[in-house]
Amino acid sequence: MGAWSVAEPGPVTGEPLRLVRRPVPVPGADELLVRVRACGVCRTDLHVTEGDLPVRRPGVTPGHEVVGVVAGRGEAVAGFAPGDRVGVAWLRRTCGVCAYCARCAENLCPASSYTGWDADGGYAEYTTVPAAFAHPLPEGVDEVALAPLLCAGIIGYRALRRTALPPGGRLGLYGFGGSAHLCAQVALAQGARVHVLTRGAAARRLALELGAASARDAHEAPPEPLDAAILFAPVGELVPVALRALDRGGVLAVAGIHLSDVPPLRYERELFYEKELRSVTSNTRTDAREFLTLAARLGVRATTHAYPLSRAPQALRDLAAGQFDGAAVLVNDLSQPS
């Protein structure tokens, strides 16, 4: 099969990704073999490719927003049949027995592993996934539209929950890419007043089209104090900016897996009056199930830009340069559809 490999982590303006030929992977006893139909392009893929995240699997194939069909299964798998449509997300496996797993916080499991970082992901014709971490997907929904929901949507949903936004509250979103534009739809449907603060003019236009109350540059102040905010942009210098925008008792959640250094915070201006700064770490399978159900009920839809899988490096370059609003999705053109 064809697969993209991070041959040498580095800037995507160079050639860190190489298209290679590999044997089709053999699923483990508890795993599914998945024929990839589409794979979303997540900013975490960019961090893996450029080396912002430490290498865990040399030559790894990125991609963890996979929509595909079951092409094989291990001998211990039940409940899935060849041809079933499934999703493969970021969280790949946890130990299931540690204190974190026992208290329904499997996202904090020290032994957790991740698709497209610890194991080869969806920038390929095939990938594997433990059956317990595969997500059944509805038929009748376009695979390109589904792909970004499997990480961008799930992590945005968890970040929104981490803010403890009150009913009808005022929410600020810093950065407005794949995750934020899905999170905004959930928040708006639940009655929030959403203010978007982001660098891209196209992203600001999309925010207003989706119903945001305002859309400004990331370093500007929103038109009213915020009850909560989520930082999606991996830019540490925006942390004090967002904290200053919070009303008393407000919460800022940082949604990314990687963040540039945060400058010193001034306690009286940025943290006093019981403001809170929280991080967001991965997600649980419960988060995924809740979000996918909620997205279907609320009609959450990703704004997508399709790229052939054969042009994955260009999709990452365009993501890094902010060349599109919404989310990019790779469509498998390396093999014939089945």
N, C-alpha and C positions, 0 to 999 in steps of 0.2 A: 504494500500500500504506500501511498504518498503521505508524508507528514512533514510539518514544519518543526525544525529543531533550533533551540537557542544554542547555536554553536559557540558563540563568544559574546556574553552579555556586554552591551554597550549601547550608545545612542542609536535610535532607530533611523537617524539620518545616514548611518553607515549600513552595514549588512550583518546585524547580529543573528538574523534568522536565515536558515538554510533549508531548502526543500530537499528531503532525503527519501530514500526508499527503505522500508523496514518490513519485516514479516508482520502480517496481521496478528495482533496480540491474542494470546490464549487466555480466556477468563479463568480466574481461580475458582475453587470449589463453590464459593459464595458470591460469585460475581456474574455480571452480565457482559456480553460482548455487544456493543452498540455501534450500528452503522450510522455515521454522522450525516444528518441532512443539513443542519445549520448550526452555527456557533456564534454567539454574540462576542463582541470585542469589548472587553472590560478594561478599565484603567489599571487593574491589577496585572493584566497581561503585559501592559506597558512596563510596570515596575519589575516584573519577572524578566522581561526581555532586556531591559536597560541595566539591570543589576542593582536597582534600588533595594530589592529584596535579596537576601543571601541565597546563593545557589544551594539547592537541596538535592537536585537530581541533574547531574551534568547532561547537557543536550536535551533537556526536557521539551516536550511539546506543550505549548500553552493552550489555554482555552477551557473555560468552566461554565459556559452558558450554552450547553449542548442540547439540541433537539434531535432525536434520532429514533431508530427502530431497533428492537432486539433482534440480533443476528445469531446469537448463541448464548448458552448459559452453562454455569458449572453444575456439577452433579448434586450439590446441596441446595440449589435454588428451587423455590416453589413460588407460585403466584404470578409468574411472568411466562409468556409464550413468544416464540418467534413472530415478528411482525408487530408486536405491541409497541405503541409510541411511548417513549420515556424521555425524561429530562435528566441531565447530569449537571449538578451544581458544584459550588466551590468546596463545601464540606464533604470530604470523601469517606472518612472513617474516624471513629473514636473508640476508646477502650471499652466503654460501657460499664466500667466497674469502679472508677475513681470517685472521689467525693463530689466532683463537679458533675459528672454524668449522673450520679445518684440523686442530685438535687435539681435535675432538669436544666443544667447549665453546661450541656455538652460542648458548646462553643468555647468553653474555657479548658477543655480536656488537654492536659499536657502531652498526651500521646496522639492528639488529633493529626490527621493528614489531609492534604488538599489537592484537588484536581488541578492539573496544569502547573503544579509547583513541586509536590512530592511524587506525583505520578503523572504520566503523559495524559494530556487532555484532548480537546476537541478540534485543534487546528490540524486535523488528519482525517483520513477516510473512516477510520474506526477508533474507538476508545473502549475502555472497560470501566465498570463501576460496581462496587459492592451492591447487591440487590437491595439491601436494607437502606441504602442511601440514594436509590433511584426514585424519581418522582413520576408517577403515572400522569399523563397529560391528556387533555380532552381532544377528541377528534373535531375536525371542522374549524379549527383556528389555525391560521397561517403560521407555519413554522418560523418564519422570519420575525413575525410579531411576538411569538412566544419566547424566543431565545433570550432577550434582555430581561425578562421577568425572573429568570433563574438565578441571577445574582444581583444585578442592578436593582430589580424590584424588591427582592427579599431583603437585601441589606438596607435599602431605603426605608422599608417597613420597620425593621428592627431599630434603625436610628430614630424614626419618628416615635416609636414607643419609648425609647430611652429619654426623649425630651420631656415626657410627662405633660404634653401640651394639654391645657384645660379645654373643655368643650367651647367651641367658638373662639378659640385663642388666636393670637397673632404670631405667625410663624415666619421666620426668615430662612431662606435657603441660599447658602453661599456656594456658588458654582451651580451650573444647571446643565449637566450632561445626562448620560443614560440613567443614572440612579435618581437624580433629583427630579427629573421631569415625570418619573413614575410616582415618586413620593408625593409630589405636588398634587397629582390627581387624587390620591387617597385622602390627603389632608383636606383638599377642597370639597370632596364628596362628603366628608365628615363635618363640614361646616366651618373650617378654619379660614382665616384671612391670611393669604400667603403673599409675602414680599420676596422677590428674587433679586439677588445681588451677584452679578457675574460679569466677566470681562467681555463676552462675545455679544455682538449686536444681534446675530441670528438667534442665539439662545434667549436673549431678552425678548425678541419678537415672539418666539415660541411660548415663553412664559405667559405673556399677555394673551396670546391666543387660547391658552389652556385655562385662563381665568384668574391669573395672578392679579392682585390689587395694584402692584407696582413692579417695575423692573428697572434696576439701576446698576451702575458700575459697582464692583465688589468693594471698593474702598469708600463708597458714599454711605451716608447714614440712611436708613429706611425712613419713610415718612411718619412713622409712629414707633414708640417703644415696642419691643418684641417680648412675648411671653416665653418664647423658645426659639432656638435656631439650630440648624444643622450645617456643619461645614463639610461639604463634599469635595471642594478643591483641596489638593494636597499641599496647601500653602500655609506654613506655620505663621507667617506674619499676619494672616487674617484672624487668628485667634483673638488677640486683643481688640481688633476692630469689631468682631462679632460680640464679644463680651460687653463692649461699651454700648452696643445697640440694644442689649437686654434691659427689660424693666426689672424692678426689684423682684427677687425670687425666681428669675428666669434661668433656664437651663440651656447650655450649649453642648450639643453632641457632635463629636468628631467622627465622621463615618468611614474614613479611609484606613487602609492597612498600612499606609506609608504617609508620613507628614514631614515636610522640611522643618528645620528647627524653629521653635516658638521663641519670640523675643521676650525679654523680661516683662512681667506683668506688674502693673501698679495696683496695689491692693485696693486703695480707696476708690479708684476710678473704675476698675475692671472686675473686681471680685466682691467688694463689700455689698451689703444689703442682701446677703444670702444667695448671690448668684452661684451657679454650679457649672463646672466643666467636667464632662463625662466622655469617655471613649466608647467606641463600639467595636467589638471583636467578633468577626465572622457572624454566624447565625446558627440556630438550632434547626432540626428538621421540623419542629413544631412551628417555628417562624415561617418556614417555607410552605407548609400545608395551609397555615392561616392566611398567608398572603395570596397564594394562588387561588384559594377559595374566594377571598375578598375581591381580588382583581377581576375574577369572572363575574361576581355579583355587581360590582360597581362599573364594569365596562372599562377598566383601565387598559389603555392601549399605548404601546411604545411607538414613538416616531422613529422610523428606522431608515437606514441607508445601506442597501445591499452591496456587497463586494463579492466577487468570486473568491473562493478559498485560495486559488492560485495567486491572488493578489493580497494576501494577508499582510505582508510588510507595508504596503501602501496604506492599508486601513489603519495600521498602528501609527504610521507617520502622520496621517490626517488627524487622528485622535490627539496626538501630541501637539499638533499645531492648532487645534481648535477649529478645524475646517468644516465641521458639520454640527448641527444641533441634534438632540436626541441621541441615538445609539447606532453604531455600525454593526452589521451582521454579516458573517461569512457564509456563503452558500456553497456547498460542496460541488465543485465542478471537476474534481479529480477522478471521480468514478461515476458510472451510470446509476441513476436512481433505481431503487428497488421497491 
